[in-house]
Amino acid sequence: MTSDNIHTAPILLSPAGSWDSLAAALNAGADAVYFGVGNLNMRSQAAVNFQHDDLPAVARHCHAAGRKAWLTVNIIVYDEELSAMETLLDEAKDAGIDAIIAADPAVIAAAHQRGLPVHLSVQANASNWQTLKFWAPYIDVAVAARELDLEQLQELSAAIVREGIRGASGELLRLEVFVHGALCIGLSGRCGMSLCEYNTSSNRGKCYQPCRRAYLVRDAETGQEFRLENQYIMSPRDLCTIGHLGKLLEAGASVLKIEGRGRSADYVFQVTRCYREAIDMHLRGEIVTAEKLDGWLQALSGVFNRGFWEGGYYLGQKTECWAACEDSQATRRKDFLGLVTNYYAKNGIVLVKLQSGSFHLGESLLAIGPTTGAVEFAPSELQIDGQASESAAAPQEMTVPCGTKLRRGDKIYVLRARQ
């Protein structure tokens, strides 16, 4: 990193939309996780939120692992919600939550009054150092506008040092950037398409994602329809910067954020693991070989993605960024097999009750659970009723070796190439 960046240790920030994903993020090496509670966040319509009563437990889990818990309260708040917002902040304060992510001035002011550290959300569209200076008395971290390039990020970072822009804590302001995950056609995530079409605002956490669909162009006079060569003209590919992390760190980014609170635990684990390795290699001054980078890209391609836009706006690449399809282009799929019914720690053996499908030796398994997180393993042997076998199918019970502890009730999937 440049000498202008006084933050010696970058923070890897991972999403947590469930207990499974929270465990996966911590197990994969995230320094902090961000999550939502109830309706006052940008994922309020999805089933990826914790409940108010979960706040103390989330904080305990993160702190026991030596990590931070950051709560998103990042929607636009209406008058009738101010009381609920203040109650949530009181609960966060009592639970020991480490920071609040927000863009609405009402939320920022209320959190600041309670002594809760505030991180300025990307929805605030912070694009210049004077904006950072305006917000600095209330915040400690600012997410830079997604549309900035590396040169602009470098200028923001240099201005923080040059102008002595210190946050509420008294420390120089930290810059946060997105490094991986879904992008939105809206300016820093602020879009009105869903509001216009469905009366459900993306800025209220209720986006129906009309931009992710294919559209026809119709001649209003003749009625003739045209299908554009790229149907998904408003749906960007996913951002992927793993090959350019050094440039982001040198530009002054000190919080590296992975998008994906609506994604599964295996997505959170794989993406966090890859970026953890990449960050650590950069900090050690190690050269990332083409083989290592290809390995990361292969792992990232195996979980949910809409194709990758490598470097994104940071490298000034404004063309060829559009997705080729509406749904995931992951190279692997996971098929549900059954549930863990026992784990024998002494021998490292797991007992699985198959409820659907089949498994064959040579295939890989994925275990997902609220404490386990996400664990992928490829058993070298398989037994049914104590007898060696090459395969198992529902409703059989099978035992297979697994070097990582699994728990009763963990879901087991078989991983296969997507056709």
SEFIGU-505014 format. One record per residue (C-alpha): residue number from 1; x, y, z. Coordinates in nm, 3 decimals, m for minus. Each point is the difference from the previous one (the first is absolute). Layout:
# SEFIGU-505014
ATOM; NUM; X; Y; Z
...
This chain:
# SEFIGU-505014
ATOM; 1; 0.000; 0.000; 0.000
ATOM; 2; 0.109; 0.358; m0.053
ATOM; 3; 0.147; 0.200; 0.285
ATOM; 4; m0.310; 0.222; m0.012
ATOM; 5; m0.212; m0.290; 0.127
ATOM; 6; 0.052; m0.001; 0.376
ATOM; 7; m0.233; m0.297; 0.051
ATOM; 8; 0.249; m0.287; 0.010
ATOM; 9; m0.250; m0.287; 0.014
ATOM; 10; m0.284; m0.011; m0.254
ATOM; 11; m0.332; m0.134; 0.124
ATOM; 12; m0.174; m0.277; m0.196
ATOM; 13; m0.375; 0.051; 0.040
ATOM; 14; m0.235; m0.288; m0.083
ATOM; 15; m0.381; m0.029; m0.023
ATOM; 16; m0.212; m0.195; 0.247
ATOM; 17; m0.363; m0.058; m0.091
ATOM; 18; m0.045; m0.304; 0.225
ATOM; 19; 0.168; m0.193; 0.280
ATOM; 20; 0.146; m0.235; m0.262
ATOM; 21; 0.156; 0.289; m0.190
ATOM; 22; 0.121; 0.165; 0.319
ATOM; 23; 0.187; m0.315; 0.101
ATOM; 24; 0.133; m0.040; m0.354
ATOM; 25; 0.135; 0.356; m0.005
ATOM; 26; 0.175; m0.038; 0.336
ATOM; 27; 0.143; m0.342; m0.089
ATOM; 28; 0.133; 0.130; m0.330
ATOM; 29; 0.188; 0.290; 0.158
ATOM; 30; m0.218; 0.311; m0.017
ATOM; 31; 0.116; 0.281; 0.228
ATOM; 32; m0.355; 0.133; 0.032
ATOM; 33; m0.350; m0.093; m0.114
ATOM; 34; m0.295; 0.219; m0.093
ATOM; 35; m0.359; m0.106; 0.049
ATOM; 36; m0.354; 0.133; 0.026
ATOM; 37; m0.279; m0.025; 0.256
ATOM; 38; m0.368; 0.025; m0.087
ATOM; 39; m0.118; 0.253; m0.257
ATOM; 40; 0.236; 0.295; 0.035
ATOM; 41; 0.264; m0.115; m0.249
ATOM; 42; 0.052; m0.045; m0.371
ATOM; 43; m0.087; m0.371; 0.005
ATOM; 44; m0.323; 0.039; 0.193
ATOM; 45; m0.216; m0.197; m0.244
ATOM; 46; 0.231; m0.301; m0.016
ATOM; 47; 0.019; m0.280; 0.254
ATOM; 48; 0.356; 0.098; 0.085
ATOM; 49; m0.045; 0.195; 0.318
ATOM; 50; 0.052; m0.070; 0.366
ATOM; 51; m0.259; 0.085; 0.262
ATOM; 52; 0.032; 0.261; 0.273
ATOM; 53; 0.054; m0.269; 0.262
ATOM; 54; 0.298; m0.131; m0.198
ATOM; 55; 0.210; 0.315; 0.045
ATOM; 56; 0.180; m0.106; 0.323
ATOM; 57; 0.076; m0.347; m0.138
ATOM; 58; 0.136; 0.138; m0.329
ATOM; 59; 0.228; 0.236; 0.191
ATOM; 60; 0.116; m0.282; 0.231
ATOM; 61; 0.080; m0.232; m0.291
ATOM; 62; 0.205; 0.267; m0.176
ATOM; 63; 0.181; 0.120; 0.310
ATOM; 64; 0.081; m0.355; 0.114
ATOM; 65; 0.179; m0.043; m0.333
ATOM; 66; 0.176; 0.335; 0.035
ATOM; 67; m0.207; 0.158; m0.279
ATOM; 68; m0.236; 0.296; m0.034
ATOM; 69; m0.380; 0.011; m0.049
ATOM; 70; m0.133; 0.287; m0.213
ATOM; 71; m0.376; 0.056; m0.022
ATOM; 72; m0.158; 0.141; m0.316
ATOM; 73; m0.271; 0.261; 0.056
ATOM; 74; 0.046; 0.135; m0.349
ATOM; 75; m0.346; 0.073; m0.141
ATOM; 76; m0.175; 0.334; m0.034
ATOM; 77; m0.204; 0.037; 0.320
ATOM; 78; m0.350; 0.147; 0.012
ATOM; 79; m0.150; 0.201; 0.288
ATOM; 80; m0.209; m0.289; 0.123
ATOM; 81; 0.314; m0.215; 0.030
ATOM; 82; 0.215; 0.236; 0.204
ATOM; 83; m0.105; m0.155; 0.331
ATOM; 84; 0.072; m0.354; m0.125
ATOM; 85; 0.335; 0.115; m0.135
ATOM; 86; 0.099; 0.150; 0.335
ATOM; 87; m0.110; m0.315; 0.182
ATOM; 88; 0.215; m0.211; m0.232
ATOM; 89; 0.301; 0.223; 0.066
ATOM; 90; m0.057; m0.029; 0.375
ATOM; 91; m0.007; m0.378; m0.035
ATOM; 92; 0.318; 0.008; m0.208
ATOM; 93; 0.172; 0.214; 0.263
ATOM; 94; m0.103; m0.239; 0.279
ATOM; 95; 0.108; m0.304; m0.204
ATOM; 96; 0.350; 0.137; m0.061
ATOM; 97; m0.031; 0.039; m0.378
ATOM; 98; 0.320; 0.156; m0.130
ATOM; 99; m0.135; 0.235; m0.268
ATOM; 100; m0.310; 0.117; m0.184
ATOM; 101; m0.004; 0.024; m0.380
ATOM; 102; m0.232; 0.282; m0.108
ATOM; 103; m0.069; 0.267; m0.261
ATOM; 104; m0.308; 0.179; 0.136
ATOM; 105; 0.109; 0.304; 0.207
ATOM; 106; m0.265; m0.083; 0.262
ATOM; 107; 0.156; m0.342; 0.060
ATOM; 108; 0.353; 0.140; m0.005
ATOM; 109; m0.087; 0.270; 0.254
ATOM; 110; m0.187; m0.241; 0.229
ATOM; 111; 0.282; m0.255; m0.004
ATOM; 112; 0.260; 0.270; 0.063
ATOM; 113; m0.200; 0.133; 0.296
ATOM; 114; 0.009; m0.349; 0.152
ATOM; 115; 0.375; m0.030; m0.042
ATOM; 116; m0.033; m0.267; m0.267
ATOM; 117; 0.272; 0.015; m0.269
ATOM; 118; m0.153; 0.078; m0.338
ATOM; 119; 0.109; m0.112; m0.346
ATOM; 120; m0.133; 0.205; m0.290
ATOM; 121; m0.185; m0.232; m0.240
ATOM; 122; 0.058; m0.007; m0.376
ATOM; 123; m0.351; 0.147; m0.040
ATOM; 124; 0.146; 0.334; 0.116
ATOM; 125; 0.200; 0.007; m0.327
ATOM; 126; 0.317; 0.149; 0.153
ATOM; 127; 0.197; 0.111; m0.305
ATOM; 128; 0.232; 0.281; 0.120
ATOM; 129; 0.203; 0.096; 0.304
ATOM; 130; m0.222; 0.293; 0.099
ATOM; 131; m0.293; m0.240; 0.038
ATOM; 132; 0.221; m0.214; 0.222
ATOM; 133; 0.097; 0.306; 0.202
ATOM; 134; m0.368; 0.090; 0.046
ATOM; 135; m0.087; m0.345; 0.137
ATOM; 136; 0.325; m0.055; 0.194
ATOM; 137; m0.121; 0.128; 0.341
ATOM; 138; m0.262; m0.276; m0.002
ATOM; 139; 0.174; m0.296; m0.164
ATOM; 140; 0.317; m0.208; 0.012
ATOM; 141; m0.025; m0.185; m0.332
ATOM; 142; m0.136; 0.120; m0.335
ATOM; 143; m0.093; m0.226; m0.289
ATOM; 144; 0.121; 0.167; m0.317
ATOM; 145; m0.248; 0.037; m0.286
ATOM; 146; 0.010; m0.312; m0.213
ATOM; 147; 0.059; 0.196; m0.320
ATOM; 148; 0.343; 0.138; 0.099
ATOM; 149; 0.315; m0.120; m0.173
ATOM; 150; 0.338; m0.072; 0.160
ATOM; 151; 0.131; 0.349; m0.063
ATOM; 152; m0.302; 0.154; 0.170
ATOM; 153; 0.033; m0.238; 0.295
ATOM; 154; 0.367; 0.096; 0.030
ATOM; 155; m0.095; 0.368; 0.009
ATOM; 156; m0.259; m0.062; 0.272
ATOM; 157; 0.255; m0.189; 0.207
ATOM; 158; 0.266; 0.268; m0.050
ATOM; 159; m0.249; 0.273; 0.092
ATOM; 160; m0.088; m0.176; 0.326
ATOM; 161; 0.365; 0.025; 0.100
ATOM; 162; 0.066; 0.342; m0.153
ATOM; 163; m0.310; 0.161; 0.154
ATOM; 164; 0.027; m0.194; 0.325
ATOM; 165; m0.354; m0.138; m0.034
ATOM; 166; m0.060; m0.182; 0.325
ATOM; 167; m0.311; m0.191; 0.093
ATOM; 168; m0.203; 0.007; 0.320
ATOM; 169; 0.256; m0.225; 0.171
ATOM; 170; 0.281; 0.247; m0.068
ATOM; 171; 0.173; m0.237; m0.242
ATOM; 172; 0.049; 0.078; m0.367
ATOM; 173; m0.305; m0.104; m0.201
ATOM; 174; 0.008; m0.347; m0.157
ATOM; 175; m0.108; m0.057; m0.360
ATOM; 176; m0.211; m0.307; m0.077
ATOM; 177; m0.046; m0.147; m0.348
ATOM; 178; m0.191; m0.291; m0.149
ATOM; 179; 0.230; m0.272; m0.129
ATOM; 180; m0.235; m0.280; m0.105
ATOM; 181; m0.364; m0.073; m0.074
ATOM; 182; m0.311; 0.135; m0.168
ATOM; 183; m0.005; 0.348; m0.150
ATOM; 184; m0.307; 0.212; m0.068
ATOM; 185; m0.069; 0.228; m0.294
ATOM; 186; m0.114; 0.265; 0.247
ATOM; 187; 0.242; 0.271; 0.111
ATOM; 188; 0.170; m0.150; 0.306
ATOM; 189; m0.299; m0.227; 0.040
ATOM; 190; m0.260; 0.278; m0.015
ATOM; 191; m0.253; m0.101; m0.264
ATOM; 192; m0.366; 0.079; m0.069
ATOM; 193; m0.096; m0.281; m0.240
ATOM; 194; m0.163; m0.222; 0.259
ATOM; 195; m0.185; 0.296; 0.149
ATOM; 196; m0.135; 0.105; m0.340
ATOM; 197; m0.106; m0.348; m0.107
ATOM; 198; m0.113; m0.160; 0.327
ATOM; 199; m0.023; 0.288; 0.250
ATOM; 200; 0.269; m0.175; 0.207
ATOM; 201; 0.311; 0.209; 0.051
ATOM; 202; 0.352; m0.138; m0.020
ATOM; 203; 0.098; 0.275; 0.243
ATOM; 204; m0.240; m0.156; 0.247
ATOM; 205; 0.147; m0.348; m0.034
ATOM; 206; m0.282; m0.125; m0.225
ATOM; 207; 0.152; m0.020; m0.347
ATOM; 208; m0.168; m0.247; m0.238
ATOM; 209; 0.303; 0.021; m0.231
ATOM; 210; m0.172; 0.080; m0.331
ATOM; 211; 0.345; 0.089; m0.136
ATOM; 212; 0.099; m0.369; 0.009
ATOM; 213; m0.250; m0.094; m0.273
ATOM; 214; 0.004; m0.015; m0.380
ATOM; 215; m0.182; 0.272; m0.193
ATOM; 216; m0.132; 0.050; m0.353
ATOM; 217; 0.008; 0.325; m0.197
ATOM; 218; m0.326; 0.068; m0.187
ATOM; 219; m0.055; 0.248; m0.283
ATOM; 220; m0.295; 0.211; 0.121
ATOM; 221; m0.126; 0.062; m0.357
ATOM; 222; 0.034; m0.342; m0.163
ATOM; 223; m0.011; m0.221; 0.307
ATOM; 224; 0.311; m0.184; m0.120
ATOM; 225; 0.206; m0.142; 0.286
ATOM; 226; 0.377; m0.026; 0.024
ATOM; 227; 0.195; m0.216; 0.239
ATOM; 228; 0.329; 0.164; 0.088
ATOM; 229; 0.313; m0.207; m0.052
ATOM; 230; 0.069; 0.021; 0.374
ATOM; 231; m0.339; m0.047; 0.164
ATOM; 232; 0.111; 0.096; 0.350
ATOM; 233; 0.094; 0.359; m0.078
ATOM; 234; m0.060; 0.126; 0.355
ATOM; 235; 0.145; m0.292; 0.199
ATOM; 236; 0.375; 0.034; 0.062
ATOM; 237; 0.224; m0.298; 0.050
ATOM; 238; 0.130; m0.057; 0.352
ATOM; 239; 0.301; 0.202; 0.109
ATOM; 240; 0.317; m0.209; 0.047
ATOM; 241; 0.320; 0.178; 0.107
ATOM; 242; 0.203; m0.289; 0.138
ATOM; 243; 0.263; 0.055; m0.267
ATOM; 244; 0.024; 0.372; 0.081
ATOM; 245; m0.006; 0.015; 0.380
ATOM; 246; 0.349; 0.144; 0.015
ATOM; 247; m0.112; 0.298; m0.208
ATOM; 248; m0.298; 0.064; 0.229
ATOM; 249; 0.213; m0.017; 0.313
ATOM; 250; 0.262; 0.228; m0.155
ATOM; 251; m0.279; 0.245; m0.089
ATOM; 252; m0.086; 0.027; 0.369
ATOM; 253; m0.287; m0.243; 0.052
ATOM; 254; 0.019; m0.148; 0.349
ATOM; 255; m0.337; m0.177; 0.031
ATOM; 256; m0.067; m0.256; m0.274
ATOM; 257; m0.367; m0.098; m0.024
ATOM; 258; m0.154; m0.312; m0.150
ATOM; 259; m0.361; 0.037; m0.118
ATOM; 260; m0.247; m0.280; 0.062
ATOM; 261; m0.235; 0.002; 0.300
ATOM; 262; m0.248; m0.185; m0.218
ATOM; 263; 0.249; m0.271; m0.094
ATOM; 264; 0.049; m0.345; 0.149
ATOM; 265; 0.257; m0.105; 0.257
ATOM; 266; 0.220; m0.175; m0.257
ATOM; 267; 0.015; 0.322; m0.204
ATOM; 268; 0.102; 0.197; 0.310
ATOM; 269; 0.261; m0.259; 0.097
ATOM; 270; 0.162; m0.036; m0.343
ATOM; 271; 0.012; 0.372; m0.079
ATOM; 272; 0.127; 0.092; 0.347
ATOM; 273; 0.263; m0.276; m0.009
ATOM; 274; 0.134; 0.107; m0.339
ATOM; 275; 0.022; 0.370; 0.090
ATOM; 276; 0.152; m0.082; 0.339
ATOM; 277; 0.278; m0.191; m0.173
ATOM; 278; 0.051; 0.276; m0.256
ATOM; 279; 0.018; 0.276; 0.262
ATOM; 280; 0.242; m0.196; 0.217
ATOM; 281; 0.226; m0.075; m0.296
ATOM; 282; 0.008; 0.369; m0.090
ATOM; 283; 0.083; 0.101; 0.357
ATOM; 284; 0.286; m0.253; 0.006
ATOM; 285; 0.132; 0.143; m0.325
ATOM; 286; m0.046; m0.329; m0.184
ATOM; 287; m0.048; m0.011; m0.375
ATOM; 288; m0.334; m0.140; m0.112
ATOM; 289; 0.074; m0.250; m0.275
ATOM; 290; m0.231; m0.058; m0.295
ATOM; 291; m0.066; m0.348; 0.136
ATOM; 292; m0.105; 0.137; 0.340
ATOM; 293; m0.226; 0.261; m0.158
ATOM; 294; m0.159; m0.261; m0.226
ATOM; 295; m0.071; m0.212; 0.307
ATOM; 296; m0.179; 0.287; 0.172
ATOM; 297; m0.201; 0.082; m0.312
ATOM; 298; m0.101; m0.363; m0.037
ATOM; 299; m0.120; m0.011; 0.362
ATOM; 300; m0.188; 0.329; m0.040
ATOM; 301; m0.160; m0.125; m0.321
ATOM; 302; m0.129; m0.306; 0.183
ATOM; 303; m0.243; 0.200; 0.214
ATOM; 304; m0.273; 0.247; m0.092
ATOM; 305; 0.104; 0.258; m0.258
ATOM; 306; m0.137; 0.178; m0.306
ATOM; 307; 0.334; m0.014; m0.174
ATOM; 308; 0.292; 0.217; 0.108
ATOM; 309; 0.092; 0.359; m0.079
ATOM; 310; 0.362; m0.009; 0.109
ATOM; 311; 0.117; 0.336; 0.132
ATOM; 312; m0.332; 0.171; m0.069
ATOM; 313; m0.021; 0.377; 0.022
ATOM; 314; 0.330; 0.009; 0.188
ATOM; 315; 0.189; m0.068; m0.324
ATOM; 316; m0.222; 0.229; m0.206
ATOM; 317; m0.152; m0.289; m0.195
ATOM; 318; m0.346; 0.126; m0.092
ATOM; 319; m0.076; m0.246; m0.284
ATOM; 320; m0.069; m0.373; m0.021
ATOM; 321; m0.124; 0.001; 0.358
ATOM; 322; m0.351; m0.134; m0.059
ATOM; 323; m0.113; m0.341; 0.116
ATOM; 324; m0.087; m0.267; m0.255
ATOM; 325; m0.283; m0.154; 0.198
ATOM; 326; m0.245; 0.076; 0.280
ATOM; 327; 0.108; m0.267; 0.245
ATOM; 328; 0.325; m0.141; 0.132
ATOM; 329; 0.279; m0.114; m0.231
ATOM; 330; 0.165; m0.209; 0.273
ATOM; 331; 0.195; m0.292; m0.144
ATOM; 332; m0.121; m0.228; 0.279
ATOM; 333; m0.338; m0.076; 0.149
ATOM; 334; m0.082; m0.149; 0.338
ATOM; 335; m0.266; m0.271; 0.027
ATOM; 336; m0.153; m0.070; 0.339
ATOM; 337; 0.072; m0.351; 0.134
ATOM; 338; m0.103; m0.012; 0.363
ATOM; 339; 0.087; 0.085; 0.359
ATOM; 340; 0.282; m0.081; 0.238
ATOM; 341; m0.136; m0.228; 0.272
ATOM; 342; 0.327; m0.050; 0.189
ATOM; 343; 0.368; 0.088; m0.005
ATOM; 344; 0.255; m0.227; 0.165
ATOM; 345; 0.279; 0.236; 0.094
ATOM; 346; 0.242; m0.273; 0.109
ATOM; 347; 0.010; m0.151; m0.348
ATOM; 348; m0.102; 0.305; m0.202
ATOM; 349; m0.300; m0.185; m0.143
ATOM; 350; m0.333; 0.157; m0.092
ATOM; 351; m0.331; m0.185; m0.025
ATOM; 352; m0.236; 0.138; m0.264
ATOM; 353; m0.364; m0.089; m0.054
ATOM; 354; m0.066; 0.040; m0.372
ATOM; 355; m0.338; 0.155; m0.077
ATOM; 356; 0.033; 0.048; m0.375
ATOM; 357; 0.235; m0.077; m0.285
ATOM; 358; 0.318; m0.204; 0.011
ATOM; 359; 0.371; 0.030; 0.067
ATOM; 360; 0.294; m0.176; m0.165
ATOM; 361; 0.359; m0.021; 0.117
ATOM; 362; 0.212; 0.254; m0.183
ATOM; 363; m0.261; 0.273; 0.039
ATOM; 364; 0.030; 0.287; 0.248
ATOM; 365; m0.240; 0.072; 0.285
ATOM; 366; m0.098; 0.330; 0.157
ATOM; 367; m0.121; 0.034; 0.361
ATOM; 368; m0.185; 0.315; 0.107
ATOM; 369; m0.115; 0.081; 0.352
ATOM; 370; m0.046; 0.292; 0.242
ATOM; 371; 0.314; m0.092; 0.198
ATOM; 372; 0.187; m0.192; m0.268
ATOM; 373; m0.031; 0.271; m0.264
ATOM; 374; 0.097; m0.161; m0.331
ATOM; 375; 0.238; m0.296; m0.026
ATOM; 376; 0.092; m0.169; m0.328
ATOM; 377; 0.161; m0.344; 0.004
ATOM; 378; 0.058; m0.294; m0.234
ATOM; 379; m0.034; m0.333; 0.189
ATOM; 380; 0.255; m0.267; m0.084
ATOM; 381; m0.229; m0.282; 0.114
ATOM; 382; m0.365; m0.072; 0.065
ATOM; 383; m0.183; m0.257; 0.210
ATOM; 384; m0.360; m0.113; 0.025
ATOM; 385; m0.090; m0.211; 0.304
ATOM; 386; 0.370; m0.056; 0.063
ATOM; 387; 0.069; m0.127; m0.352
ATOM; 388; 0.217; 0.181; m0.253
ATOM; 389; m0.189; 0.138; m0.297
ATOM; 390; 0.063; 0.212; m0.308
ATOM; 391; m0.326; 0.191; 0.027
ATOM; 392; m0.303; 0.077; 0.215
ATOM; 393; m0.353; 0.111; m0.081
ATOM; 394; m0.304; 0.118; 0.194
ATOM; 395; m0.134; m0.122; 0.238
ATOM; 396; 0.326; m0.170; 0.103
ATOM; 397; 0.231; 0.115; 0.281
ATOM; 398; 0.366; 0.031; m0.088
ATOM; 399; 0.314; 0.063; 0.202
ATOM; 400; 0.290; 0.192; m0.155
ATOM; 401; 0.318; 0.152; 0.145
ATOM; 402; 0.015; 0.376; 0.055
ATOM; 403; 0.296; 0.170; 0.165
ATOM; 404; m0.209; 0.299; 0.109
ATOM; 405; m0.253; m0.031; 0.279
ATOM; 406; m0.358; m0.002; m0.121
ATOM; 407; m0.317; 0.030; 0.209
ATOM; 408; m0.331; m0.180; 0.014
ATOM; 409; m0.248; 0.168; m0.230
ATOM; 410; 0.264; 0.137; m0.237
ATOM; 411; m0.122; m0.019; m0.360
ATOM; 412; 0.205; m0.210; m0.240
ATOM; 413; 0.020; 0.073; m0.372
ATOM; 414; 0.182; m0.169; m0.285
ATOM; 415; 0.193; 0.236; m0.232
ATOM; 416; m0.024; m0.063; m0.374
ATOM; 417; 0.093; 0.185; m0.316
ATOM; 418; m0.279; 0.222; m0.127
ATOM; 419; m0.129; m0.119; m0.336
